[in-house]
Amino acid sequence: MGIKNAVSKTIAYAKRNGGKAAFFAALERVSDNLHDKYSYVPLSEEIIREQKQEYKYLAEAGNCVRFSIVVPLFNTPEKYLKEMIESCIAQTYGNWELILADASKVSSDLAMEYAGNDPRIKYFHLNYNGGISENTNKGLEKAGGNYIGLLDHDDVLTPDALFEVARVIRKSMKQNKLAQYSGCPVRLIYSDEDKFDDVKNVYYELHAKPSFNMDYLLSNNYICHFTVIRADIIKRLKLRKKYDGAQDYDLFLRACAEAVLNLPQGAGQIMHIGKVLYHWRCHKGSTAANPSSKLYAYEAGKNALTDLMMEYNIKAEVRPLRHLGFYRISYLPDVFSGRKDVGCVGGKLLSKKGRICGGAYLKDGTVMYNNLPEGYSGGLQHRAVLQQDCYSVDLRCMSIRPELIPLYEEVTGITYKDNFSEALAENEQVEKKSIIDASDDRFNKLNNEEIVKLSIKLCEEIRKRGYRVMWDPCSVKRV
């Protein structure tokens, strides 16, 4: 990010959130930049040859999954159009079609030339510009693949993008002994991504995403690019014009929610590929380079979340967080009333020095965001301030579903007390969080390690019963 752009972002942030918040945000960004050693390593020619050879064997055997890549065009610069199309042609997996739905006033000679040379490329000049959602839907109508991927007109795919997605689908088909792709359990697949500065010719800001996390998705469109959805699902759901600017987010929310919101983990329906398969181009005026260039999109994202809550009869208030494109859902009167999939929720523990020392844990007991200073958000994706699913939360700042209270007392041997809601209510009453002391006589006989082990054991039992474990860092206690 250039110095001028960084300064303008900091000033805009300060106007929205105040000088103190801007100071910590700037300090954290400087720290992140100092530690950011990311560089994209392209596939070797050897791997490209191997993947192409494997695809050849698959094609000869027959029944290869077919992909449609849908791209809405609108006044796309020829340089970007060419690079986008070439990234599709360069795929090591060959069973694809590229649907170009062009809403520009004048037809693209370049696109028509590509379509004339490669039958897999299909160019359609639309009668009018209906906006991003309607234009994309026109492309969806023309798509004939088993799975459909969405690609922006100025971004590019890595050569192995479709190969890696096909691998996930093929594995699921084999495990479930299926022959028809329409019956494949995998409904949505997403990958990691990075950004590409086409002026400096550098890749930066790796977005390494977690496995599917419903509450994280309800906080931010972390799925983003590259996303492929089963054709019957995306054609049924479509993109909705009233959410233009956040149309992809609205689509992902609906596609995921109908599969997993009332179920534990989605049973392999939402899959993540932990590789960069998409380069998000950064140029002047793009959202990637300047998020504030599309402020309307963040309001559309808030509306999409609000409408989703209404659709599932969940009483909740959605409000934007300090960082653009990130949200918080406050459930009314509590999370258990509307979210039948959540078994318990836990908050954040801070040390007396104001650093995260507990609250959310990995399976091995590792503290998530350990030692992160108060006031920091957790990096470019701000994960440390977002509601999200996790493996375990801490007993010292926990609220549990009423019907699971007997389980709590059986596993821990401790009388249950809701010490999460107290802290949450206190913290939400004032803009500056007042942090409640976590001292609790019930835990006097246990050391920190014993409490963490008990917390993990309880949450494992909750998860076995099909419930989700949620972390909400808005509830804060000091230990």
ABEGO torsion letter per residue (X at the ends): XBAAAAAAAAAAAAAAAEAAAAAAAAAAAAAAAAABABBBBBBBAAAAAAAAAAAAAAAAAEGBBBBBBBBBBBGBBAAAAAAAAAAAAABABABBBBBBBBABABBBAAAAAAAAABAABBBBBBABBAEAAAAAAAAAAABABABBBBBBAABBBBAAAAAAAAAAAAAAAAAAGBABAAABABABBBBBBBBBBAAAGBBBGBBBBBBBBAAAAAABBAAEOBBBBBAAAAAAAEBBAAABGAAAAAAAAAAAAAAAAABAAGGGABBBBBBBABBBBBBBGBAAABAAABAAAAAAAAAAAAAAAAAAGBBBBBBBBABBGBBBBBBOABAAAABAABABBBBBBBBAAGBBAEGBBBAAGBBBGBGBBBGBAGEAAGAAABBBBBABBBAABBBBBAAAAAAAAAAAGBBBBBAAAAAAAAAAABABBBBBBABBAAAAABBAAAAAAAAAAAAAAAAAAGBBBBBBAABBBBX
